């Protein structure tokens, strides 16, 4: 294979009508190839684009693509949310760890993989860089692999290597990698982070993601020691803790001394940190998110969020009522692994209320909204945390759960929740 010096459009000529295309996701989204893909598919029909969360992918939402390209989402992003809820794109509820299995077992056909990689090294290997997730499996199973070779893509260690010989068509494009800069954590989230930090012990092995709550938790861990990271993704918040030695991965049983993840998203500083860093391993998400793997590290702690949680402890994290908002991701993978880990714990952290159409609404509710799906069951949640405190749910009855969850609800809704819980029978006796 020779690297093409033509356009991204030229690199996509191998795509045929009816193809199922996997797109490298997260911060590795080859958005320049997607821009060309939108042009290419206008002469084709019934292309299905398989994807996780895509960045800089607004071109996929154009109405003229109907009949030519349909998005199939294992995690819904800002760009595809409206399409999914209008019935013009598909959402597949699935654990993140299961997606590579769909490809490897032939349950989901992958004809083409669109990827973004680093230039080849002296051994002829490119790198999937900052996002391995399910893309490694897709490249193994695809008929055709089409790559954007980007000199800005870091070379990462673990499962990220892909031989140049495995790539069928490639084009060199220097483009900025999508990212998220560090932000000052607002007071409400800082309170939640402090509450979660009370549940973290020295030597714990953490799973957390990106956003205000993970950043707030990490910011509150400066006085801890010997923390480890085994997570599906991480962002900028880990850097100060790595620099100070709070995170040293020394107590881990599997991959001791190494930070394990499947993808990252953050600032250029973060991308520079992982570049050729042997202390960071980006691995196949079928492995990283496997509960049987997660449990091998003692004191594994999963830290996840929710859109709403009912008074029994059921967690809805992918929809607002029947409106799909995001996806399962790795929440259940890590909740399960953490509960199986010796000394492990699962934590769901969320603000007690949210402003919806100008009105404050409780995110702790007597029952989930009609149409809402349960992502994590009430038997899997150890702790629920809001800015108002911590509710310990493991081993508690429905009556005890209701009492404890009401106790950490927003004060404006506590009396109403007490009445609703009594009427439902969960606070009687």
SULRAMO-V785672 format. One record per residue. N is the residue number from 1. RES is the residue in one small letter. OMEGA is omega in whole degrees, -180 to 180 (* if undefined). Layout:
# SULRAMO-V785672
N RES OMEGA
N RES OMEGA
This chain:
# SULRAMO-V785672
1 x 175
2 x 179
3 x -177
4 x 175
5 x 177
6 x -176
7 x 174
8 x 179
9 x 179
10 x -178
11 x -174
12 x -175
13 x 180
14 x -179
15 x -177
16 x 175
17 x 179
18 x -179
19 x 171
20 x -173
21 x 172
22 x 178
23 x 172
24 x -166
25 x 179
26 x -177
27 x 177
28 x 180
29 x 179
30 x -170
31 x 176
32 x 174
33 x 179
34 x 177
35 x 178
36 x 180
37 x 180
38 x 177
39 x -177
40 x -173
41 x -180
42 x 175
43 x -179
44 x 179
45 x 169
46 x 171
47 x 176
48 x -179
49 x -180
50 x -172
51 x 162
52 x 178
53 x 179
54 x 177
55 x 177
56 x -172
57 x -180
58 x 180
59 x -178
60 x -174
61 x -176
62 x -176
63 x -179
64 x 179
65 x -178
66 x -176
67 x 179
68 x -178
69 x 177
70 x -180
71 x 175
72 x -166
73 x 171
74 x 172
75 x -174
76 x -180
77 x 178
78 x -175
79 x -174
80 x -174
81 x -179
82 x 180
83 x 179
84 x -176
85 x 173
86 x -178
87 x -179
88 x 174
89 x -175
90 x 174
91 x 179
92 x 176
93 x -176
94 x 173
95 x -179
96 x -179
97 x -176
98 x -174
99 x 177
100 x 179
101 x 177
102 x -178
103 x -173
104 x 179
105 x 178
106 x 179
107 x 173
108 x -179
109 x 173
110 x 179
111 x -175
112 x 172
113 x 174
114 x -174
115 x 174
116 x -173
117 x 172
118 x 171
119 x 180
120 x 175
121 x -176
122 x 177
123 x 179
124 x 180
125 x 169
126 x 178
127 x 173
128 x 171
129 x -169
130 x -178
131 x 176
132 x -179
133 x 180
134 x -176
135 x 177
136 x 179
137 x -180
138 x 179
139 x 179
140 x -173
141 x -174
142 x 173
143 x -175
144 x 176
145 x -180
146 x -172
147 x 162
148 x 176
149 x -171
150 x -180
151 x 179
152 x -178
153 x 178
154 x 171
155 x -178
156 x -178
157 x -179
158 x -179
159 x -170
160 x -175
161 x 173
162 x -179
163 x 176
164 x 180
165 x 178
166 x -179
167 x -177
168 x -180
169 x -179
170 x 177
171 x 179
172 x 177
173 x 176
174 x 180
175 x -178
176 x 175
177 x 175
178 x -179
179 x 177
180 x 179
181 x 176
182 x -180
183 x 173
184 x -177
185 x 179
186 x -176
187 x -179
188 x -179
189 x 176
190 x 177
191 x 178
192 x 180
193 x 179
194 x 178
195 x 180
196 x -178
197 x 177
198 x -179
199 x -178
200 x 179
201 x 174
202 x 179
203 x 179
204 x 176
205 x -166
206 x 166
207 x 175
208 x -173
209 x -177
210 x 177
211 x -173
212 x -178
213 x 176
214 x 179
215 x -180
216 x 178
217 x -179
218 x -179
219 x -177
220 x -173
221 x -174
222 x -179
223 x 178
224 x -180
225 x 171
226 x 180
227 x 176
228 x 178
229 x 168
230 x -167
231 x 177
232 x 178
233 x 172
234 x -177
235 x -172
236 x -173
237 x -180
238 x -172
239 x 179
240 x -179
241 x 174
242 x -179
243 x -179
244 x -180
245 x 177
246 x 173
247 x 176
248 x 176
249 x -173
250 x -177
251 x -180
252 x 177
253 x 176
254 x -176
255 x 177
256 x 180
257 x -178
258 x 174
259 x -175
260 x 177
261 x 176
262 x 173
263 x 178
264 x 174
265 x -179
266 x -176
267 x 175
268 x 177
269 x 178
270 x -179
271 x 176
272 x -180
273 x -177
274 x -177
275 x 179
276 x 180
277 x -177
278 x 178
279 x 178
280 x 179
281 x 174
282 x -170
283 x 177
284 x -175
285 x 175
286 x 177
287 x -175
288 x -174
289 x 179
290 x -179
291 x 179
292 x 175
293 x -178
294 x -175
295 x -177
296 x 174
297 x 176
298 x 176
299 x 175
300 x -178
301 x 175
302 x 180
303 x -177
304 x -179
305 x -177
306 x 171
307 x 174
308 x 178
309 x -178
310 x -174
311 x 173
312 x 179
313 x 177
314 x -175
315 x 169
316 x -176
317 x -177
318 x -178
319 x 171
320 x -167
321 x 180
322 x 179
323 x -179
324 x -176
325 x -176
326 x -179
327 x 178
328 x -175
329 x -178
330 x -175
331 x -176
332 x 175
333 x -174
334 x 174
335 x 180
336 x -180
337 x -180
338 x -180
339 x 178
340 x -180
341 x 176
342 x -178
343 x -176
344 x -179
345 x 174
346 x -177
347 x 171
348 x -177
349 x -179
350 x 171
351 x -176
352 x -178
353 x 178
354 x 177
355 x -178
356 x -179
357 x 177
358 x -180
359 x 177
360 x -180
361 x 179
362 x 175
363 x 166
364 x -169
365 x 178
366 x 177
367 x 178
368 x 180
369 x 176
370 x 180
371 x -180
372 x 179
373 x 175
374 x 175
375 x 178
376 x -175
377 x -178
378 x 179
379 x -174
380 x -174
381 x 177
382 x -178
383 x 168
384 x -176
385 x 168
386 x 177
387 x -178
388 x 176
389 x -175
390 x 175
391 x 178
392 x -174
393 x -175
394 x 178
395 x -177
396 x 179
397 x 178
398 x 179
399 x 179
400 x 178
401 x -180
402 x 180
403 x -175
404 x 180
405 x 175
406 x -179
407 x 179
408 x 176
409 x 176
410 x -176
411 x -179
412 x -175
413 x -174
414 x -179
415 x 179
416 x 179
417 x 177
418 x 179
419 x -179
420 x 178
421 x 179
422 x 180
423 x 179
424 x 178
425 x -175
426 x 178
427 x 180
428 x 176
429 x *
